[in-house]
Amino acid sequence: MMLSLFLSSESTSHRMPPFVRKLFIALVLLVVYPALSRVSAAQAAPPMPSLLLGSAWYPEQWPESHWDADLALMEAAHLHVVRVGEFAWSRMEPAEGQYDLDWLGRAIRLAEKHHLAVVLGTPTDAPPAWLTSKYPDTLRVDENGRLAQHGGRRQFNYASPRYRLFCAQISDHLARRFGRDPDVIGWQIGNEYTDESFDPATRAQFQQWLQRRYGTLDALNEHWSTAYWSQTYDRWDEIPLVATGGNPGLLLEHRHFVTDTWRSFQRVQIDAIRKWADPRQFITTNIGGLAWSDHFDHYEITRDLDMASWDDYVGQGQLNPMRNGALHDFARGWKRAAFWVMETQPGSVNWAPISTTLNRGETRVMAWQAIGHGANAVLYWQWRSALNGQEQYHGTLVGPDGEPMPIYDEVRQTGGDFERAASALRGTQPVAQVAILESYDSRWAIDFQPHNHNYDELQVLLDWYRPIRQKGFTVDIMNASASIDGYKLVVAPALNVLSPELAAHLKAYVEQGGHLVLGPRSGMKDAYNSLNPERQPGPLVPALGGRVEQYYALDDAVPVSGILGSGTATIWAEQLSTQASDASVLLHYGKSNGWLDHQPAMMTRPLGKGTITYLGAILDANLMQTLTAWMIDGSRVQPEFGPLPEDVEVCRRVGAGRTIYILLNHGALPAGITLSAPMKDLLVDQPPQTTLTLASQGVAVLEEQAQPADR
Ligand code: GLA
């Protein structure tokens, strides 16, 4: 800011002879500016609270005269961060090469006045009309060959070199201007990477990408089994670019290509920003798609980012605490670190089939649930709706009149909570003894060929997650290839793609004392989405001492019983067989289709210092609970908290010598809770208690009291 003031001041630099002006600029750049910016950074950037509540704010949509009132209301609600800029390209660069960032600078200074830190978005999710009309090659082509047009957003082609050049230029201009701004704490690249392009130039890039990956067409033809249906390729340029239908090997590689292409799209902007940005400014992107079903690999995309962040929307209906908690754990697993909720709904959205509103208190519970699962910031989308534009009906904190909406008070209460609890939560994070493994390759491979349209991968994962969480255990959800040393129990609900390397990684964990439980469909495919020539679980057959003889898609429930109790299997059932003498069967099928009758459904085997277990069916909720008790006992997972009423969720954050428990009552009735030792609720002015009553949608943030030293 100061440099631009110096350089634009009429009374100084512009009246000087050119060589004096150059000298003056050099002096400012080399000596005065660094010194001043150090002073200003030191003065204007007090340590950030460790919990931040904030909002997306679009000053470009409003007359400047409204800004101060907006920001004052944010400050009054204890918001400490605003995200700005991510769709404002036509205001930042109104014509090609003509940049206007002064308005943004003024918005940031006003935010500073109201003690709000700023996350700056690069506007590359919404190119201006002048850009795409002058350079139509920057527009996206969908899978049906239709060219996108201006009038919405995401009309750009993510692989277009020309578009990337424009993205680099606008990012460069933003970072030169705000890269050392003390109030800008971080950057968001684009927004919710979503739509791929299928234009001829992108197809050529895909073919070149395949050539680099496979080296020879012989290798590609072999891995994809292209002798099937005469698909054999004789030239790289014969290979199609499709995302649906077709060869499973090609489909999986297209997802890898999409991941690499978004990653390089992002890289161009990271490089432009990092050239100028202060290292204290983080770089992230806002991952959308309800964090689950995107076309790219989140572990890969977040590799180049300083921090992960995602959008947490309920859409229609009420919060589903298990599903939402699992998605937070999944987001924490991308970088295995604290993350941000970059957007969440202030009550309602505008895009659900029925855009219902969260009940009173539920928006606050959602914010605390995010913190409980490892977020350090929660931002609402959005502050105030534009008077026109497609999202007029979306929930906001203030109305089009700039006055608070009913939800504002609840958000203000949450902001007050965050301020009270921030210092105790600083340096803490969830710490888990149990890990759930998943992989994009496996998910995509099953999505391409579900074999039973009722097979929903997120539901399958939640079937495993729910009973573990109901017992109060923290769960890490993470990439199957990540390090799993130290976890007492590792569950892999559906590792469909299982390479020899991944199998060796899992086997080593077991041999060193780990307890691994694999779910149905595991170990069917190799890394090229080709069938493993062994039966399931492929390279883990020798370790398991057994295998899957045949799999069956079910339309009716099948009875299951054994030492874990009796119940049913639905959707999917595999007939197992044991080969090793030390393998034992835990569950058998009852009378069914003849093939499954009385056959093993689940088996386990000791291996090295640990155990490997395979479940071949999707079990009902009761059996999953018994199975969970068996897994927890067998792997000696230690309790984290005492028993709780059914609707009360507990989240534990540990660190900096402290243990904090966040209790959330998702139920409709008040819940009485007895604690094993006195604990202080950081949200109320009361001494430590051993009992508490949590109202419906109530939140308590309990700090474990230090034990008196032994005498
Ligand atoms: C997404 C986008 C936002 C906005 C919200 C509305 O998450 O990132 O720009 O469209 O949805 O819910």
Boltz pocket constraint, residues with backbone or C-beta under 6 A from the ligand:
constraints:
  - pocket:
      binder: B
      contacts: [[A, 191], [A, 192], [A, 286], [A, 288], [A, 311], [A, 313], [A, 343], [A, 349], [A, 350], [A, 351], [A, 381], [A, 391], [A, 394]]
      max_distance: 6.0
